[in-house]
């Protein structure tokens, strides 16, 4: 199933098609993932371009899986702020669904960096996430 997912998010979608249909189609593919597929996905991250990584981050909130959560946290650490912000959006959605994430110093530091470099909406998303972690 990983190869089907890889081909799917590598396609040349318009932004509207991707957000309206492509993400949902990716969620259907995820529903058939097994441990081997998740392992391949983790293994391949370093070899993927920024568009692929951003799309991957956008799709991970569509599935309830410890592996998906781990990959989202890993993508937050990515040096590209757009990839990281897409992962922040996904993590925020996961937290809304009750997923529990351990907030370590590395993740806190990266969230702070992203917040400094983000536009107003990005800052609000991170502040909302901080409230979930720290209350307030």
N, C-alpha and C positions, 0 to 999 in steps of 0.2 A: 504493500500500500504506500510505502514511502515514495517509491518512484512515481506513482500516480500523483501524489501530493506535490512532489518536486516539479513535475511537468505542469501541473495546474497553476501553481503560483509563479511559474516562470513565463507563463503566457503573456502576450501583449494586450492586456486589458485596458480599456479607458478607466479613468478614475471612478466615474459614476458606476460603470458596470462592476468594477471590483468591489466597491462598497455596497452596492445593492444586491449583487448576486454571487460574485466570486468568493467572498468570505463565507457565505452560507454553504456553498459547494465544498469549500475546504473543510468546513465543520463535518459534513457528511463523510468525507474521506477520513478525518480523524476518528470518527466513530468506529472505524474498522482497523485502527492501528493496534498492533500488538507490541510487546516489549522490544522485539527486534527492530520494528519501525521507529520507535522512539529512540533507540540507541543509534540508529543510522542518522536520524535527524540531528541529534546532539553532535555526532561525529562530523557531520558535513558543514556545520555552521561556519567554521573558519574559512571555508572555500567559496562562500556565497557572496554575491554582490549586495550592495546596500538596498536596492529595491527589493530583492528577494528577502533579505533579513527583515526589512520593515513590514513586508506582507506577512511573513511568518509570525512576527510579533502581533500583528493585527488579528491573526486567525486563532492564536492560542487561547484567547479568552473564551472561545466558543466551545471548549471541551473541558470537562472536569477530569483532571488527571494530575497526579503528582509530577509526572514527567513534564507536562505542559507548564506547570508552575515553576519548576526548576529551570526550564529553558527561558521563560520570561525573565526570571531574576538574572540569569546569565546575560540576556540581551540588554538589560538595563545597564550592565557594565560595559557595553560596547562603546568605543570612543566616538562614534558618530551620534550626535545628539538627536537626529531624526529617528534613527533606529531605537535609541534608548527611550525617546519620548513615546514611540509607538508601544514599546514594552511597558512603560509606565501606565499608559492608558489600559492595556490589557490586565496588568496587575490590579489596577483600581477596580476594573470590572470583576475580576476574580474575588477581590476582597468583598465586594458588594454581594457576591453569591455565598459568602461565608468561608471562603478558602483561608486557611491560616498560614501566614508566612512569617518566618523568623527574620527579624530586622537586625542584621549585623552591622558592624562599623563600616565595612566596605560599601554595603548598599546605602547606608545613611549618607556617606560621603558622596557617592555618585548622585544620589537624589539631590543633594545640595548643589552640586555642579550643574546638573541639568536645570534646576530651578533658576540659577543665576543666568544661564544662557537662554532661557525660554521667553517666549512672548507671554502676554497676560494670561491667555487661556491655559498654557502649559503650567504656569506658576499656580494657577487655581487648582488644576488637577493634582499637582504635587502637594499643595497645602491641604487639599481634601484628604489625600492619602495619609499625610502626617497626622491629621486629626483622627483617622481610623487607628493609627498605631499608638498615638500618645493621648488621645482623648481631647476634649476641648470643644 
